[in-house]
Structures are given as structure tokens and as C-alpha cells.
């Protein structure tokens, strides 16, 4: 018997509806329906909860192949969550760009490195917007990393990479090589994390 058949068997044996089982497992009824129809596997934590509800071991619920499949699924989900957290932390850390001297300011014919608040040209406001949006998006990414949603995960990655790309182009176009160089390395780190997570 496959897992989906065993789940249905134990649920009916316990006289539980899909809705009632979903409440006990703190998942949606749709998730139970999906598992019972063989269109998906629960996470390891959900499997533990199922085994407790029906008072059976996980070995009784799953074949060895299904255990491996569940472990691989859990690993992939953890990697996605890890990527979102890394992207969020990197974007949130953009706050340091406001305070460390990375921007050029001409004083008496010499270029000095100063923080963002010390420059007084129009570009300052563009930099503030780019850095501010990146910081806010980093905070949003960390919040969204708590929720499982594949389409949102992909959009998060694209937006985060897009913000970094815009920053690089802007800093190069306005001749701010130091911060452009740092943003370029941040972009490369994000690409590496994204590729590793996609495997």
C-alpha cells in the first residue's frame, strides 16, 4: 500500500473526515486531499504529526522509497527558505551604505570618500531611494521567508536581483566606483546562492 492509501485507511479507521484530520495536523483540507490522491507528500514535521494522530510509526506510513522522497522534499524546502533568508539579510544590510564612506565628494579639487548624507548633489536622493527600497524589500523578504509559496519565492529572487542590478547600473552611471564594486560582488553572491538553490 502506498502512503496515500495508508493515509486514507488510517483516517477512515479513526472515523475522521479530511477536515477534522486537517484541523488536528494544522494544515488545510486541500493538503489532506492532495496527499490522499497521491499528488503530493507531507513534510517531515507533518509526517510526525500524522504518526502521532494515528498512533503508528513513520515506517508504517511510508515505504523506504517514500521516506527518501520526503527527506529530499524537506531538503529542497529548507534550501529555498535559506535562499530567501540570505537574500533578505543581504538586502537589509544595505543600511550600512548610508553610513560608511563610499561616495566621492570633491573638496578643493580633491575627491574624498564620504557617507551618503555628506554629499549634496541630486544623485544623493536617487541613491537614498535605491538603498531605502532595498532595505525595505530585505525586511519584506525575511517576513515572506516564513511562508511557503513557490511563485512568491521566484518573484522575490527576481526582484532582489533586479534591485541589485539597478543599484550597480546607477552607481556606475554616476561614477561611484567603490559602491558599484561592492554591489557587483553582492550580485555575484546572490547569483551563486540562486543557482545552488535551483538545483
N, C-alpha and C positions, 0 to 999 in steps of 0.2 A: 504494500500500500504506500502510495506517495504521501508527502506531507499534507497536501491539500485535502486528500481523502481522510487522513487521520484527524485533521483539524475538524472537519465536518462530523466525523464519527464521534469524537470526544465531546463536541459541542452538543450534539443531539442526545448523546448518552447522559449528559448533565442537564438536559432539558432547558437549554439556553437558546434564546434567539440570537441572531447576529448582533442586534442592537444591544442586548444585555451583555454579551461577551465583549463587545466594543467598549462598553462602559467600564467593565472590570479591568480591561487592559489599557484604558485611557487612550484609545485610538478611535478613528471614525468607523462607522458601519461599512463604509466603502472599502476601507482597508481589509476588513474581515472578508467581505465579498470577493475582493481581489485575490486574497490568499487562498480562499476555498475554491476558486475557479482555476487556480494554478497560474495566474497571471503575475504573480509576484511572491517574494519571500519576505517574512518579517525580519527586523533587525535582531541582533543577538539579545538585546535587552527585552524586546517583545517576546522572543522565544522563551526566555527565562520566566517572564510573566505568565505565558501560556502554560508552561510546565507546572507552575505553582497553582494556577487556577484549576487545572485538571488533575493535579497531584500525580504527575508522571515525570519521568526523566526526559531530558532533551534527546537522549539516544532513542527513546521510544517514539518520539515525534519525528525524528529525521533519520534518513539513511546517511551513511558516511559521505556520499557524494553531496547530499543536501547540506550537511554540516560545513563542508569545504566551500560550497556555493554561498552559504550565509556568511561565513567568515570573510570571503572575498568581497561580498557586497558591503559589509561593515567597514572593511579597509578602505574601499573606494569612497564611501560616505565620509569617513574620517579625513581622507586626503582633501576632499572638496571643502570641508569645514576648515581645515588647516590653511588652505589657499586663501579662503575668504578672510580669515583672521590675519594672515601675513599681509595681504593687500591692505586691509583696514588699518593695521598698525603702521605700515609704511606711509600710507596717505595721511594718517593722523599726525605722524611725526613731522609732517611738513611745517608744523607750527614753529619748529626751530629756525626755519628760513626767515622768519620775521625778525629774529633777534641776533643771529650771527652775521658777522661782516662778510658778505658775499657779493655785494653790489658796488660797482665803481662810481666814484664821485670825484669830479675834477675840482681841485682846490689849488689856485695859483699855478696853473699849468701842469700840476701833477695829479695822477689818478690814485686815490686812496680807496681802500676797501672799507665800506661802512655797512651798517644794518639797513634794512628796508625803510625804517622810519626816518633815517638821516638823509635820504635822497629827496630832492624836491622837484623832480620833473614829472611830466604827465604819465610816463611809464609806471611810476610808483603805484598808481591806482589800478592799472591793469594787473600788475604783479599781486597786489592785495586781493583782487578778485580771484585770480587763478589760485593763489595759495589758500585763500579763505574757502573757496568751493571745494578744493582738495581735502582740506581739514574736515569740513562738514561731511563730505562724502565718506571719508575714512571712518568717522563715527557711525555713520549710517551702515557701512559695510560690517562693522563689528556687531551692530544690533541685528542685522539681517543674517549673520552667520549662525544665529541660534535657530533659524527656521530652515527646513529642507524644502527647496524648490529649485529644480534643475534649470528652468528657464531664467529665473531671477539670478542664479549663480553665474550663468553665462553672460547675462546683461551686466552684472556687477563687474566682471572681469573686463569686459569691453569698455565700459565707462571709465574704470580705473586706469586702464592702459591709455585710453583716449585723453584723459586729463593730463597724464604724464607727457604724452606726445605734444599736446598743446603747449604745456609749460616749456618743453625743450625748444620747440619752434619759436615761441615768443622770446625766450631768453637769448637764443642765437640771433634772431632778427634785431633785437635791441642791444646787441653787443654786450651781453653779460656772460662771459665765458665760464666763470667759476661755477655759478649755479646751474648753467646749462650742462656742464660736465657732470655735476652731481646728479642732476635729473636724468641724464643719459644712463648712468650706472643704475639708478633706481629702476629705469625702464627695462634694462637688461635683466636685473634680478627678478622683476615681475614676469618677464617672458619665460625665464628658466622655470620658475615656480608653476606658471600656467602650463607649460609643456609637460612637466613631470606629473602634474595633476591630471592631465588629459589622457595619459597612457592607461 
